[in-house]
Amino acid sequence: MSNSSLEDAPLSSLPERPVSSTFPAAGTSLDLAAERGRVTAPPPPVKAPRSGPMADRLFGWAAKGAALLTLAMLIGILLSLIIGAWPAFPSTASASSRTACGTR
C-alpha cells in the first residue's frame, strides 16, 4: 500500500462541470393564459359505499371464526405431538422404583 495522497492522482482530461440534482427548466416559460383557457372535464360522481352495517358484522364474524379455527388447529397439533411422544416418557412410578433399587 502506498503512502501517496489523492493530490498526486492524475487529473481527468474532461472539463469540469457543475453537478446539479435537478433537471434544468425548459427555455420557454409557462403560459398561464393558455392554461386558463383549457377546458377540463368535471370529476367523476362520488359513488355510495358498498358496505353497510350487516357487511361489517359478517366480516367481523368471519375474522373471529378464522382466528378461533387457527387457535383450535394449533391446540390440536400440540396435543397430537404430545400423544405421539408419550411412549418416550418413562412413567414416574417405574422411574422412581428403578433408581431406589439401584437398577437401570
N, C-alpha and C positions, 0 to 999 in steps of 0.2 A: 504494500500500500504506500503510495507516495504522499509526500507532505505538501504537494502543490495546492494552491487555493483556486477558487473559481476565477480569480482575476487573471490567472495565467492561461485560462482556456481560450482557444481561438474564437474570434468574433465571427458571426454569421455574415455571409455575403449579401443577404437580403436586407433591404432597407427597413428600418424600424418604424412600425406604425402604431398609433394608439389603439388600445383594445377597448371595445365597448360591449356592455352586456345587453344592450337594446338594439333593435333594428332602427335604421335611420328613417325619419319621416319622409313621406312622399314629397316630391318637389312642389306639387300643387296643394293649395290649402283647401279645406273643406268648404263647399259652397252651401251655407245654411239655407239660403233662399230656395235652392233646388230641393233640399231635403224637406222643407215645409210643404212644398207643392206636391209631393208624392202621396198617392192615395194608399192608405193602409186598410187591410181587412179588419173587421171587428173581431174581438176574441171569441172563441167558441163558447156556447152556452154552458153554464155550470150544471153538471148532472147531479141528481139526487143520490145520496149514498145508498149503496145496495144492501147494506147490513142494517139490522134492527135489533131490538132487544132480544127477540127469540133466537136470532142467529148468534148473538153473543153468548146467550145461555147454552146453546148447543155446543159451541166451540169450547166453553168452559167445562162442560160435562165430558167432552171428548178428550180434552187435555188432562183432566183429573183421572179419567179411565185409563189413559195411556200411562200415566205416572204410577197408578196402582198396579197395572199389569206388569210394568217393569220391575216394581218392587217385589211382586209375587214371584216373578221368574228368578230374581236374584236370590230370594229365600229358598226357592226350590232347588236351585243349583247348589247352594250352600248345604242344604240337607242331603242332597244326593252325594256330595263329596264326603260328608261326614259318615253316612251309611256305608259308602264304598270303602272307606278307610277303617271302619270299625274293627275288622278282624286283625288289623295290625296293632291295635292297642291291647296290651295284656290286661286281664281283669285285675281289680285291686286286691281281691281276696287271695288269688293264687300267687300274685307277685309278693305279697307280704309274707305268706307262709313259706315260700321258697327262700327268701332271704333269712327268715328266722331259723330254718333248718340248716342253712349253710350250703344248700344246693343251688345250682343254677337252673 
